[in-house]
């Protein structure tokens, strides 16, 4: 019997829902005081999107988000502030370079909402080089699914396997893995290495490996096409 998974709340994966949906969810779940603080922070960010002095007003609010709204909602709050500030690639890079791990994660979640092209891939690449599994997971959201080249994307999948990041965190995994024979080869090599070393092969590896298979042939020919 397959038990359906309960959908995660929008604040769990703020890169996967629209800012308006995030705002609605937060308005419905935050208490009066943090909700009022969020409204003020978003107004400030919208009114002063650029840098004023050594640091912008909205960057200060990013640092306060966890304390003001709670850790369960901090990622979503920070994404909304970045969105309200209309943060471009330069501003996102500054926040990422100077911020805490929590702020870096929020920048990664905000990328699909704020950067239409591949200009911010250097932030994804940096996160994938870390050993912070929460950063790795955030880096593999919709932005990476759209823009990360095949070779680094395959290595990112493998990194998830050997660091224990669930492959469910990889956005658009099924589409990108479909028919990827090179990814299948890399997964097979990794499984062989683990087996030869007497180590267990992660169950997620077999899930991804199954996704790489092309569709089966039917009576009309390969992939349902007449021959």
BELLINRA-V680041 format. One record per residue. N is the residue number from 1. RES is the residue in one small letter. SS is DSSP state (H for helix, E for strand, C for the rest). D_FIRST is the distance of its C-alpha to the first C-alpha in whole Angstrom. Layout:
# BELLINRA-V680041
n;res;ss;d_first
N;RES;SS;D_FIRST
N;RES;SS;D_FIRST
This chain:
# BELLINRA-V680041
n;res;ss;d_first
1;x;C;0
2;x;C;4
3;x;C;6
4;x;C;10
5;x;C;13
6;x;C;15
7;x;C;18
8;x;C;21
9;x;C;24
10;x;H;27
11;x;H;29
12;x;H;27
13;x;H;27
14;x;C;31
15;x;C;31
16;x;C;28
17;x;C;30
18;x;C;33
19;x;H;36
20;x;H;36
21;x;H;33
22;x;H;33
23;x;H;36
24;x;H;35
25;x;H;32
26;x;H;35
27;x;H;37
28;x;H;34
29;x;H;33
30;x;C;37
31;x;C;39
32;x;H;43
33;x;H;44
34;x;H;42
35;x;H;41
36;x;H;45
37;x;H;46
38;x;H;43
39;x;H;45
40;x;H;48
41;x;H;47
42;x;H;46
43;x;H;49
44;x;H;51
45;x;H;49
46;x;H;49
47;x;H;53
48;x;C;54
49;x;C;51
50;x;C;54
51;x;C;55
52;x;C;58
53;x;C;60
54;x;C;58
55;x;C;54
56;x;C;53
57;x;H;52
58;x;H;49
59;x;H;48
60;x;H;49
61;x;H;47
62;x;H;44
63;x;H;45
64;x;H;45
65;x;H;41
66;x;H;40
67;x;H;42
68;x;H;43
69;x;H;39
70;x;C;37
71;x;H;35
72;x;H;32
73;x;H;34
74;x;H;36
75;x;H;35
76;x;H;34
77;x;H;38
78;x;H;39
79;x;H;38
80;x;H;39
81;x;H;43
82;x;H;43
83;x;H;42
84;x;H;45
85;x;C;47
86;x;C;46
87;x;C;46
88;x;C;47
89;x;H;46
90;x;H;49
91;x;H;48
92;x;H;45
93;x;H;46
94;x;H;49
95;x;H;46
96;x;H;44
97;x;H;47
98;x;H;48
99;x;C;45
100;x;C;43
101;x;H;39
102;x;H;38
103;x;H;40
104;x;H;40
105;x;H;36
106;x;H;37
107;x;H;39
108;x;H;36
109;x;H;34
110;x;H;37
111;x;H;38
112;x;H;36
113;x;H;38
114;x;H;41
115;x;C;42
116;x;C;41
117;x;C;42
118;x;H;42
119;x;H;45
120;x;H;43
121;x;H;41
122;x;H;43
123;x;H;41
124;x;H;38
125;x;H;40
126;x;H;41
127;x;H;38
128;x;H;36
129;x;C;39
130;x;C;38
131;x;C;36
132;x;C;35
133;x;H;31
134;x;H;31
135;x;H;34
136;x;H;32
137;x;H;29
138;x;H;31
139;x;H;33
140;x;C;30
141;x;C;30
142;x;H;31
143;x;H;34
144;x;H;34
145;x;H;31
146;x;H;34
147;x;H;37
148;x;C;36
149;x;C;38
150;x;H;35
151;x;H;37
152;x;H;36
153;x;H;33
154;x;H;32
155;x;H;33
156;x;H;32
157;x;H;28
158;x;H;30
159;x;H;31
160;x;H;28
161;x;H;26
162;x;H;29
163;x;H;30
164;x;C;26
165;x;C;26
166;x;C;22
167;x;H;22
168;x;H;20
169;x;H;24
170;x;C;25
171;x;C;26
172;x;C;25
173;x;H;24
174;x;H;22
175;x;H;26
176;x;H;28
177;x;H;26
178;x;C;26
179;x;C;28
180;x;C;30
181;x;H;31
182;x;H;33
183;x;H;30
184;x;H;28
185;x;H;32
186;x;H;32
187;x;H;28
188;x;H;29
189;x;H;32
190;x;H;31
191;x;H;28
192;x;H;31
193;x;H;33
194;x;H;30
195;x;H;30
196;x;H;34
197;x;C;34
198;x;C;32
199;x;C;30
200;x;C;26
201;x;C;24
202;x;C;22
203;x;H;19
204;x;H;20
205;x;H;22
206;x;H;20
207;x;H;18
208;x;H;21
209;x;H;23
210;x;H;20
211;x;H;21
212;x;C;25
213;x;C;24
214;x;C;26
215;x;C;25
216;x;C;25
217;x;C;28
218;x;E;28
219;x;C;31
220;x;C;33
221;x;E;33
222;x;H;32
223;x;H;29
224;x;H;30
225;x;C;34
226;x;C;36
227;x;C;39
